[in-house]
Amino acid sequence: MSQLFFASIFFNFISLISNGFTIFVSIILLSFFIKCLLYDHDIGLLLLTNCYIGITSCSFILLINCIYVLQGDYQISREENETLICRLRGYIIYVFMSGVMNAFALQVNSYFLIEI
């Protein structure tokens, strides 16, 4: 086994841990924001909650993808070749990332529109 193989697995474990930590922190912040939304109906807080829902869902999709990559690295996957489901998983990552970026853009645009 080469050093490249061990580096790949090491960086994949780091991604797995960081995605898990992101999900954990985002869920804590989401619960706080939703509790605040019950008492204060603020559009900025609602848009912030929208961003954190996007971050949580994107991190969850990336966490699942890291698990599939680890299965492929250890060769315990049943998929021998690239399949349609593998392509769809890759496409879903880009869809969720673009959703998070659009949520951030919506929050910034509404900030400037509300202040003016």
C-alpha positions in Angstrom: 0.0 0.0 0.0 1.3 3.4 -0.9 1.5 6.6 1.0 -1.1 8.1 -1.4 -3.6 5.5 -0.2 -3.1 6.3 3.4 -3.2 10.0 2.7 -6.5 9.6 0.9 -8.0 7.7 3.8 -6.6 10.2 6.3 -8.1 13.2 4.5 -11.4 11.3 4.1 -11.6 10.8 7.9 -10.9 14.5 8.5 -13.7 15.3 6.1 -16.0 12.8 7.9 -15.2 14.4 11.3 -15.6 18.0 10.1 -18.9 17.2 8.4 -20.2 15.6 11.6 -19.1 18.5 13.6 -20.7 20.9 11.2 -24.0 19.0 11.4 -23.8 19.0 15.2 -23.2 22.8 15.5 -25.8 23.6 12.8 -28.5 21.6 14.6 -27.7 23.4 17.9 -27.9 26.8 16.2 -31.0 25.8 14.3 -32.8 24.9 17.5 -31.8 28.2 19.0 -33.0 30.2 15.9 -36.3 28.3 15.7 -36.9 29.0 19.4 -36.2 32.7 18.8 -38.5 32.7 15.7 -41.4 31.6 17.9 -41.2 34.8 19.9 -39.8 37.3 17.4 -41.0 37.2 13.8 -38.0 38.8 12.1 -37.2 38.4 8.4 -33.4 38.5 9.0 -33.7 35.6 11.5 -35.9 33.7 9.1 -33.3 34.0 6.4 -30.5 33.0 8.8 -32.5 29.9 9.7 -32.9 29.2 5.9 -29.1 29.4 5.5 -28.5 27.0 8.4 -31.0 24.5 7.1 -29.1 24.6 3.8 -25.7 24.1 5.6 -27.1 21.2 7.6 -28.5 19.4 4.6 -25.4 20.0 2.5 -23.2 18.7 5.3 -25.4 15.6 5.7 -25.1 14.9 1.9 -21.3 15.3 2.1 -21.2 13.0 5.2 -23.0 10.3 3.3 -20.6 10.8 0.3 -17.6 10.5 2.6 -19.0 7.1 3.8 -19.3 5.9 0.3 -15.8 7.0 -0.5 -14.4 5.2 2.5 -16.3 2.1 1.4 -14.6 2.4 -2.0 -11.2 3.0 -0.5 -11.5 -0.2 1.6 -13.0 -2.0 -1.3 -16.1 -3.1 0.6 -18.4 -1.4 -1.9 -20.7 -3.5 -4.2 -20.4 -1.0 -7.0 -17.6 -2.1 -9.4 -18.0 0.6 -12.0 -19.5 4.1 -12.1 -23.2 3.8 -12.1 -26.1 6.2 -12.6 -26.7 6.4 -8.8 -23.0 7.4 -8.3 -23.4 10.2 -10.8 -26.7 11.4 -9.2 -25.0 11.5 -5.8 -22.3 13.8 -7.3 -25.0 15.9 -8.9 -26.9 16.2 -5.6 -23.8 17.6 -3.9 -23.7 20.5 -6.4 -27.4 21.1 -6.1 -27.2 21.4 -2.3 -24.1 23.6 -2.5 -25.8 25.9 -5.0 -28.9 26.0 -2.7 -26.7 27.2 0.2 -25.0 29.9 -1.9 -28.4 31.1 -3.1 -29.6 31.2 0.5 -26.6 33.4 1.4 -27.2 35.6 -1.6 -30.9 36.0 -0.7 -29.9 37.0 2.9 -27.5 39.6 1.6 -29.9 41.1 -0.9 -32.7 41.3 1.7 -30.4 43.0 4.1 -29.7 45.8 1.6 -33.3 46.1 0.6 -34.6 46.3 4.2 -32.0 48.9 5.2 -32.8 51.2 2.3 
